[in-house]
Amino acid sequence: MDCSMTSSILSANYNTILFEFGVILVASKILYALLRKLYQPRIFSDLLLGIVLAQFRVLSLTNAINLVFGKIGAFVFAPYLFALGVEMDPSTLLDAPSADAAVAYAGVLSTAVLVTLFHTPIMRSTSGIVHEHSLRAFLGLAACLANTASPVLTRLATDLKIAKTAVGRLAVGAGQATDMVTTLLIALGSMIWRDAGTDDDATAALAQPALTAAVLAVVAMSGFVSRAMAEWVDGRNPEGRRMRGFDLSLVALVAATLCWFSSALRLDVNMAAFLVGLAFPSEGRVSRLLVSKINLVLSSFVLPLYVAHVCLSLRQTTDDVEAAGLRKDEGFRVYVMDLPFPWWKVFFVTAMGTLGKLVGCTVAGLLRGLGWLEVLALGMLLNVKGYFHIYCALAAFEAGIITDKSFMAIIFMVALNVAATPMVGMAIASWARRSVQWRLMGLQHHDPNTELRLVVGLHGPQDVPTLAFLMEALRWGGGNGELAVYAVDMVQLTDQTAAAIVKGGGFDGVTVVDEEVSEMRKLIGEALDAYQADRGDGVRVRRLLALSSFPDMHSDICICAEDAMAALVLLPFHKRQREDGAMDGGHLGFRLVNQKVLQLAPCSVGILVDRGRGGGVQLLSDGAGPQQGVVVVFIGGADDREALTLASLMSKHSGVRLTALRVVQSATAQARARARTRLFESKSRRGAAEAASSASASALGQEELQMQVDDKFFAEFYRKHVGGTGSKAIGYLEKHVGDGAELVAVLRAVQAEYRLLVVGRGRDRRSVLTEGLEEWAECLELGPVGDILASTDFSSTASVLVVQQYDAMKHYKVIDEEFMPL
């Protein structure tokens, strides 16, 4: 009768339920977009929305959620726990404890000890946390408080840019180990304390071991079946080809069947899903893709509705209703959120979880040689809670293990916890940045006897050939040809990639298992490996991942350059060359990244306009074979001086034929410059527009100072590389031009002879030769000359490298170069 009534209600209100669910999902999405500016995780927006819905409750909305989740709520969390189990490797439990595992075990143990010490107030019958006085309730609370929400921690480490720090990498690894151990303990507990399906104690005593053995047999069988399925699917879907949806659906169906077998043996279906997930291989294309698809559906649809269902849960018990001043008439439904708020319980469970983690992590961290600030930050990060804690609270509440007030206290404890943890992460990032010893970073400040360090951004494998050409050309700018390259794969953070974030290895604390991203990174790795193998010793390539939204991706690049103390950041231009030789419209997201890196980078920056069409050029270290022509254009200014320094480093390579093109003012241009100077001086003498005249006089003084610095710098360059007696001479051209049009004509005349044109961005360049060019510029981030060289109608064969020198005044925050330290 109840089932038929429920079915009729669902069919009658189908459109209404869909509409109300859509409203919840849209509201959750909007709220998350707003809170993301504060680095709040998705679970906080879901909880905040659920609490608001519970306080300002709409009866039809409440009925819809409770009606639907009343039927599917028992197993709706199973996909989450299955994906969580697939991400983990249970074989690590058998290995010698690593640093991550040691910190994880210490945090779990200390939390369990703390819960044991506070056993009396926890188990108090009238005002305690636990309603059921049993061993399973006590151990379950200890495991829940010791648990770390590793998916939430992994996403926070990505958003806060701490995944590459030592504390961030240790926190992500220890968080996953903690999550695996505590969730496994809860799953084993659900196998021990369960209903055997019979009232006969003797029969139950025999049935429990038999059912447990059967469940373990199903889990073991899941390991063999899943590996066989993964091999079969991989054989049908070779690398480089998109996986068939039917094959992936078949794997999911097999996993669901194995979970059903375990649940048929009277094991909770959600815990069965976790155990089956643990049996699945954590590595492999099938597992990565399955996890990313499941997490995308969960984060987009299921989990926001699930959290709203939890917050709108009906109060099942009738104790303390009269004390709360609520009616308990027949048919009246009392909601948990209507009860008096249990502040002391919220603070009590929060304090127990926090202190337990802090004590354990402090002891383990200090024994490992970490500092006090590091271990305290590590403990706070490992204390982060998530969706699993909400599930445990609801399951314990429905089973009568905890009271309704304790249920509400745990929900608010999770909300407060996830709201405070990002602040800890931001403090870690700020402290890590301050701990880095700052120095002037740029090519002009690079010691030629030391290793040259570059940060190279990559949009895809098509960027590797030409950037490898540049890396190889700059290789001999370091001592004995030593080159360290930090290759950063620039990946946009979307809902799809966010669902595929897992614990990473090496320098990256996290990585992405999305199929498209994984294939791109694999191709990039193969190209870089081929370059490194060809060059042999002296070249070190370290792979990194910049996983961010485009407005924030510049932070990953700048942090990497600062940590590596790089001299130069190389980034691809946001436009690409088409097959017909013209440039396409470009990617506005990558353009925004380039603009912000140019503005905020802690070292010099180069933007590469690639016209090699993915071919690249292999340089021969022994000098045999044709040399590649490179021309550096010198007009004047700090950026041009940095470009000239870069070119001088490239000239040390035997495969580079370098030419220095100096553009100087012709007699006509010099006459215009003198006329402009006399005009400003006359205005200054007449006293007209005093402020403007003062600024103009200052600009003229700066221009004269820049010309003196340029002449001195170029004279030194000419003495060393052009007029010197070295074994390898650099070509030299000098062109006299009168205006921007003549400058463009000169550049057009020489572009066909060279593979690469190097030019400064020209931020501080004040020259009559470039007046008016900015008015026609399409991409101002390249400067007036760089924009012309990058235009479609300029060349179809010559690549362009636009160089910007690091501005040290940004670091010292001085108002004039006169006050700069030496």
Buried (B, 14 or more C-beta within 10 A) or exposed (E): EEEEEBEEBBEEBEEEBEEBBEEBBEBBBEBBEEBBEEBBBBBBBBBBBBBBBBEEBEEEBBBBBBBBBEBEBBBBBBBBBBBBBBBBBBEBEEEEBBBBBBBBBBBBBBBBEBBEEBEEEBBEEEEBBBBBEEEBBBBBBBBBBBBBBBBBBBBBBBBBBBBBBEBBBBBBBBBBBBBBBBBBBBBBBBBEBBEBEEEEEEEBEEBBEEBBEBBBEBBEBBBEBBBEBBEBBBEEBEEEEEBEEEBBEBBBEBBBEBBBBBBEBBBBBBBBBBBBBBBBBBEBBBBBBBBBBBBBEBBBBBBBBBBBBBBBBEBEEEEBBEEBEBEEEEEEEBBBBBBEEBEEBBBBBBEBBBBBBBBBBBBBBEEBEBEEEBBBBBBBBBBBBBBBBBBBBBBBBBBEBBBBBBBBBBBBBBBBBBBBBBEBBBBBBEBBBEEEEEEBBBBBBBEEEEBBBBBBBBBBBBBBBBBBBBBBBBBBBBEEBBBBBBBBBBBBBEEBBBBBBBBBEEBBBBBBBBBBBBBBBEBBBEBBEEBBEEBEEBBEBBBBBBBBBBEBBBBBBBBBBBBBBBBBBBBBBBBBBEEEEEBEEBBEBBBBBBBBBBBEBBBBBBBBBBBBBBEBBEBBBEEEEEBBBBBBBBBBBBBBBBBBBBBBBBBBBBBBBBBBBBBBBBEBBBEBBEEBBEEBBEBBEEEEEEEEBEEBBEEBEEBEEBBEBBEEBBEEBBEEBBEEEEEBEBBBEEBBBBBBEBBBEBBBEBBEEBBBBBBBBBEBBBBBBBBEBEEEBEBEBBBBBBBBBBBBEBBBEBBBBBBBBBBBEEEEEEEEEEEEEE
